[in-house]
Amino acid sequence: CSHLCALIAAMHEVKTRDMETPGNRLLDEQIADAFDWWRDAGVDGVLADEAMQWLSREEEDNAGPEQGRLPSPVEPAKPQPPPAAPAFDPGTWPPELEHFAEWWLNDPKLVTGGLHGRIVPRGPKQAALMVLIPQPEAEDSDILLSGPQGRVLSGFLAAAGIAPDSVYLASVLPGHMPMPDWDRIASEGLGQLAAHHVSLVKPDRLLCFGSSILPLLGHDPANSPADFRELNHEGRTVPLMAARDLAALVERPRWRAALWQRWLDWTA
């Protein structure tokens, strides 16, 4: 901008000098055209590269927000988490596995907002293996894991040489929910209920499908799921293996091979 101002000033000086000298009409016209060009470009004032101090230091110190000083930025209020629902009263939970299925179907406090009906767990007490999943499949109506996820699990159990009637199948949620809020579910006490369910079954091993289950059982999400190898609850320790969600295994056969290798290492 300073170079442009100098150019304009020089041209103005030349124009003033030459207008007093006869016979320089061509030069006058060129200079006038140049001025017109810069005027059309929007240059109609003196510009400078350096900022100008509009207020004195004293006036600036005394100036309020309306007089030139920008107000301090206001930090937006942090959103407050929704209040947690009251947790279940563990004293009302079934003390024996024989009464768990009926309670699971009929207890009015066991409400999670799912659109599907409740599906009861199935299998024997003191099972060789307990399989815990986040929720029933969308296709389940009367039997837990009766859809594509169940078929993947059945193939896995057959390859492992495990009889289906020796496996206890259970879910954290009583019914299928499209998009579960697992933080909310944890605040409702369903993680403690799942651990209580395991203590009633008393399985030899526990296989958990889905990373959403592990924090409910006390695993620190900052640690690797592979480090969560046992569940300690009500004075009993159960060997635990964490695996990917069955829905993911349906879509990615390569992950089934990784599950199989981990299973072999776990049961060796």
C-alpha positions in Angstrom: 0.0 0.0 0.0 2.9 2.4 0.8 4.3 1.9 -2.7 1.0 2.6 -4.2 0.6 5.8 -2.3 4.1 6.9 -3.4 3.2 6.2 -7.0 0.0 8.2 -6.8 1.8 11.1 -5.1 4.5 11.1 -7.8 1.9 11.0 -10.6 0.0 13.9 -9.0 3.3 16.0 -8.8 4.0 15.2 -12.5 0.5 16.1 -13.5 0.6 19.5 -11.6 4.0 20.4 -13.1 3.2 19.4 -16.6 -0.2 21.1 -16.6 1.6 24.4 -16.3 3.7 23.5 -19.3 2.0 24.0 -22.7 2.2 21.2 -25.3 1.9 18.3 -22.9 -1.7 17.4 -23.5 -1.0 13.7 -24.3 0.9 13.2 -21.0 -1.9 15.0 -19.2 -4.5 12.6 -20.7 -2.3 9.5 -19.7 -2.0 10.7 -16.2 -5.7 11.4 -16.0 -6.5 8.0 -17.3 -4.2 6.4 -14.7 -6.0 8.3 -11.9 -9.3 7.2 -13.3 -8.2 3.6 -13.4 -7.1 3.6 -9.7 -10.3 5.4 -8.7 -12.4 2.7 -10.5 -10.4 0.1 -8.7 -11.5 1.6 -5.4 -8.3 3.4 -4.4 -9.6 6.7 -3.2 -7.7 7.4 0.0 -4.2 7.2 1.6 -3.3 3.8 2.9 -0.5 2.7 5.2 1.0 -0.6 6.2 1.2 0.0 9.9 -1.8 0.1 12.2 -2.8 3.5 13.6 -3.5 4.0 17.3 -7.0 5.5 17.3 -7.2 5.8 21.1 -4.6 7.0 23.5 -3.5 4.5 26.1 -5.4 6.3 28.8 -8.6 6.4 26.7 -8.2 2.8 25.9 -7.9 1.8 29.5 -11.0 3.7 30.4 -13.0 2.5 27.4 -15.8 0.1 28.1 -17.1 -2.6 25.8 -19.2 -0.1 23.9 -16.3 2.3 23.4 -13.9 0.0 21.6 -12.8 -2.7 23.9 -14.1 -6.2 23.0 -15.9 -7.9 25.9 -14.3 -11.0 27.3 -15.5 -14.2 25.7 -18.1 -16.0 27.6 -17.5 -19.7 28.0 -20.6 -21.8 27.0 -22.2 -23.7 29.8 -21.2 -27.3 29.9 -24.2 -29.6 29.2 -25.2 -31.5 32.3 -25.6 -35.3 32.0 -29.2 -36.6 32.4 -30.0 -37.8 35.8 -29.3 -41.5 36.3 -32.2 -43.8 36.8 -32.4 -45.4 40.2 -30.5 -48.7 40.3 -32.2 -52.0 41.0 -32.4 -53.2 44.5 -30.2 -56.3 44.6 -32.3 -57.6 47.5 -35.1 -58.2 45.0 -33.0 -60.2 42.6 -33.7 -64.0 42.4 -31.3 -65.8 44.8 -31.6 -69.0 42.8 -31.2 -69.7 39.0 -34.5 -71.7 39.1 -36.5 -68.5 39.6 -34.4 -66.2 37.4 -36.2 -66.8 34.0 -39.7 -66.1 35.5 -38.4 -62.9 37.2 -36.6 -61.9 34.0 -39.9 -62.0 32.0 -42.2 -60.4 34.6 -40.3 -58.0 36.8 -41.8 -54.5 36.1 -38.5 -52.7 37.0 -36.6 -54.5 34.3 -37.5 -52.0 31.6 -34.9 -50.8 29.0 -37.0 -49.1 26.4 -36.6 -51.8 23.8 -39.1 -52.3 21.0 -39.1 -56.1 21.2 -40.3 -58.5 23.8 -38.1 -60.1 26.5 -36.2 -63.3 25.7 -35.3 -65.6 28.5 -31.8 -67.1 28.9 -31.4 -70.8 28.4 -29.1 -73.6 29.5 -28.0 -75.6 32.5 -26.7 -74.6 35.8 -23.0 -75.1 36.3 -22.6 -75.1 32.6 -19.2 -75.9 31.0 -19.4 -72.6 29.2 -21.6 -69.5 29.7 -22.0 -67.2 26.7 -23.0 -63.6 27.5 -24.1 -61.2 24.7 -25.2 -57.6 24.9 -28.8 -58.2 23.7 -31.0 -60.6 21.8 -31.0 -60.5 18.1 -33.6 -58.5 16.2 -34.9 -61.8 14.8 -35.4 -63.4 18.2 -39.0 -64.0 19.2 -39.1 -66.9 21.6 -35.5 -68.3 21.6 -32.3 -66.4 22.3 -29.9 -66.3 19.4 -32.2 -67.8 16.8 -30.9 -65.6 13.9 -27.6 -65.2 12.0 -25.6 -64.6 15.1 -26.9 -67.8 16.6 -25.8 -69.8 13.6 -22.3 -68.4 13.8 -22.1 -69.3 17.4 -23.5 -72.8 16.7 -20.8 -73.4 14.1 -18.1 -72.2 16.5 -19.4 -74.5 19.3 -19.5 -77.4 16.9 -15.9 -76.8 15.8 -14.9 -76.6 19.5 -16.6 -79.9 20.2 -19.0 -78.4 22.8 -22.4 -79.9 23.1 -25.2 -77.2 22.8 -27.0 -78.5 25.8 -23.9 -77.8 28.0 -23.8 -74.1 27.2 -25.8 -71.4 29.0 -26.8 -68.5 26.8 -27.7 -65.1 28.3 -27.9 -61.5 27.4 -27.4 -58.2 29.3 -30.6 -56.7 28.0 -33.9 -58.6 28.2 -35.0 -57.5 24.7 -33.4 -56.2 21.5 -32.8 -52.4 21.4 -31.7 -50.7 18.1 -29.2 -48.2 19.7 -28.5 -49.0 23.3 -27.2 -46.2 25.6 -24.7 -48.3 27.5 -23.8 -45.5 30.0 -27.5 -45.3 30.9 -27.7 -49.0 31.1 -24.8 -49.1 33.5 -26.5 -46.5 35.7 -29.6 -48.6 35.8 -27.6 -51.5 37.4 -27.8 -54.0 34.6 -24.1 -54.6 34.7 -24.4 -55.7 38.4 -27.4 -57.8 37.4 -25.3 -59.5 34.7 -22.6 -60.3 37.2 -25.2 -61.7 39.6 -26.6 -63.8 36.8 -23.1 -65.3 36.2 -22.8 -66.1 39.9 -26.2 -68.0 39.8 -25.1 -70.1 36.8 -21.7 -70.9 38.2 -20.1 -71.7 34.9 -16.7 -73.2 34.3 -15.8 -70.5 31.7 -17.4 -67.3 30.6 -17.3 -66.1 26.9 -18.4 -62.5 26.4 -19.2 -61.3 22.9 -19.1 -57.5 22.4 -16.9 -54.8 24.0 -20.0 -53.0 25.5 -20.3 -55.8 28.0 -16.8 -55.5 29.6 -17.2 -52.1 31.3 -20.5 -53.3 32.8 -18.6 -56.1 34.5 -15.9 -53.8 35.9 -13.3 -53.7 33.1 -11.4 -50.4 32.7 -11.9 -49.3 29.1 -8.4 -47.8 29.1 -7.0 -51.3 29.2 -7.0 -53.9 26.5 -10.0 -56.3 26.5 -7.5 -59.1 26.2 -6.3 -58.2 29.7 -9.7 -58.9 31.2 -9.3 -62.6 31.9 -11.5 -63.4 34.9 -14.6 -62.2 36.6 -14.5 -61.9 40.4 -18.0 -61.7 41.9 -19.7 -62.8 45.2 -16.6 -64.7 46.3 -16.2 -66.7 43.0 -13.7 -66.3 40.2 -14.7 -67.3 36.7 -12.2 -67.5 33.8 -13.3 -65.0 31.1 -12.6 -64.5 27.5 -13.7 -61.3 25.6 -14.5 -61.6 21.9 -15.9 -59.3 19.2 -19.6 -58.8 18.9 -21.4 -61.7 17.1 -22.9 -59.2 14.7 -19.4 -58.2 13.6 -18.4 -61.9 13.2 -21.3 -62.5 10.9 -20.1 -59.8 8.6 -16.3 -60.5 8.7 -15.3 -64.2 8.4 -11.6 -63.2 8.9 -12.4 -62.2 12.5 -13.9 -65.7 13.1 -10.4 -67.1 12.4 -8.9 -64.8 15.0 -11.6 -65.8 17.5 -10.8 -69.5 16.9 -7.0 -68.9 17.5 -7.7 -67.1 20.8 -10.0 -69.8 21.8 -7.3 -72.4 21.3 -4.9 -70.4 23.3 -7.4 -69.9 26.1 -8.4 -73.5 26.4 -4.9 -75.0 25.8 
